């Protein structure tokens, strides 16, 4: 078992913060949160791995719905490494999840200038979702179309059609929905929006 291996390594190298962080991550997956938190909170704040420990803590608090505590941890990590894209991305994700769209957009846009995907997530797709959530459908459509250049996915096609419909570009909505039907005939929301688009 991974936890036992890490526990043994921790016993051999008690000063190694990375082992403590890795073990804490495993313990969280095993639903042993208390022990995991003890390990993370035990990482010295002058250790090079400290920002990483803060990020794992933030992730945990975010999953528990303790958004303010999570944001505090991310901000603390950003004070140490202000230019670290991974920390900026984590902050943008938190802001998006808590409905602070304009703040999250600013960070996502900055990251998008550097990299189109992050932690396996398409930033164009994420920006489209944030703009759509904030009812900025023209910008949402622009990013949905960019995301589709990278990869054609049913949800992205539907998102682009929905955004097109909202800005009364019914021809584009119909085209995207017809493509979606071909790609995924069981995508039922597409049929309803397609009927509405044709009606318009």
N, C-alpha and C positions, 0 to 999 in steps of 0.2 A: 504493500500500500504506500502511496506517495507520501502521505502524512508521516508515516513511520520513518521513511528514508530521510525526510526533511528534519524530523525531530532528532534523529541520530546525528545528522550533519550539524544541527544547531547545538547539540551537546558538545560536539567536537570543536566547533567554531562559534562560541557564544557571542563574539564581537561582530560577526558578519550580519549586517542589517538586511542584506538582500535575501538571505536564507529565511530570516524572520518574516519578511514581507511575502515571500513565496509561500511559506507555510500558512500565514494568515489567510492568503487567498484560497488555499486548499481547504482550510478549516471553515471558511465562509460557505464554500460549496457543500461542505458536510453539515451545514447548519449548526456549527459550533462557534456562534458569533462572539460570545463572551471571551473565549480564549483567543480568538482572532484579534479582537479589539485590544486585549492586553498586549499582544505582540506588537501591533502597530503603534500603540501609544508608548511602547517601550523603545521605539527607534529614536535615537538622540537627535535633537534639532540641529546639530552641527554636522550630522552625517550626510555624505553626498546623496544617500538614498532617501533622505527625509522628504523631499517633494513627492517622491513616488509613494511613500507611505501615506502622505496627506491625500493623494489622489485616490488610493484604494479606500481610505476612510470616507472621502467625499462620495465615492461610488456607493458605498454601503449606506450612508445616511440618505442619499438620494433614493435608493431602493426602498428605504423605510418611510419615505415621504417627509423626511426632515430636511427640507430644502434650504432653510436658512443656515443650518449647521453645515450642510454640504457646501454651500457657497462660501462660507467662512474658511473652510479647509482649502478650497480651490484658490481663493484669494491669497491665503497664506503661502501656498505653493508658488503662486504667480509673483509674489513679492521677492521670492528667492530666485526664480527663473522666469522673468517677465516675457522673454522672447520664445519660450518653449511652446511650439505649436500644439502638442498633445494637451497641455494644460489649457490653452486658449480654446481648443476644441471642446474639452470637458466643460468649460464655463459656458460656451455657446449652447451646448446640449441642455445644460441645466436651465439656462435662461429661456430656451425654447419650450422646455417641458413646463415651466411655470408661467408661460404666456407673456413673457417679456420679449415680444417679437422684434421690435426695432433694435434693442440692444444685441440680441442674438444675431440679427442680420448683419450688423456692423462687423462682428467678429467672423462670421461665416464668409462674408465678402472678402475680408482681408486674407483669410486662409485660402480662399478660392484663387486668389491672385498667385499664390505660391504652388498650390497642389490641387488637382481636380478631385482626387479621392483621399479620404482620411479614415484611418482605422476601418478600412473596408467599406466605407460609406461614401456614396457619390455626393460631393458638395453641391453640385448643380441640382440634384434631386432634393437634397435637404433644403436648399435655398427656395426651391419651388414650393415645398411644403410649408415653409415659414411664411412666405409671401401669401400663399393661398389661405393659411390660417388667419393672417391679418387682413384678408379680403383685398389684397393688392394683386388683382388677377392678371393685369398686363405683365407685371414683372414675373409673376408665377409662371405664366405661359412661356415667357422668354427662357426661363431656366428649365422648364419641363422639356422644351425643344432641345436645349443643350444636352440635357441628361439623355434624351433619346438618341442623340448622335453617338453617345458612348455605348449605350446598351438599351435595347428595346425590351421593356418589361410591362406586363399588363397594368400594374398600378400607376406607372408613369404615363402610359397611354391614356388611361382614364382621367388622371389628374390634368393632363394637357387638354383633353376634351372638355372637362368641367370648367377649366379656366377660360377656354375659348368660348364656351356657351355663356359664361358670365359676362364676357365683354361683347356679346352678340355677334361673334364670328362663327355663325352656325355651320357654314360650309366646312371650316376646319374641324369643328366639333364632330360633324358627320364622318369626315374622312378618318379621323383618329379612332372613332368608335367602330367604324367598319373594319379597320385594321385590327382593333382589339378583338372583335368577334371572330376574326380569322385565327388570331393567335390563341384565344381562350374562349371557346364557345359557351363555357359555363359561367362567364363573368356577367352575372344577372343584372347588376346595376347599369351595365352598358346599354341594355335593351330599353330601359326606361328613359335614360338620357337621350338615347338615339331617337326614340319616338317623339320626345319633346323638341329635339333639334329639328326633326323633319316638320313638325307642326309649326315651328317658328318660320 
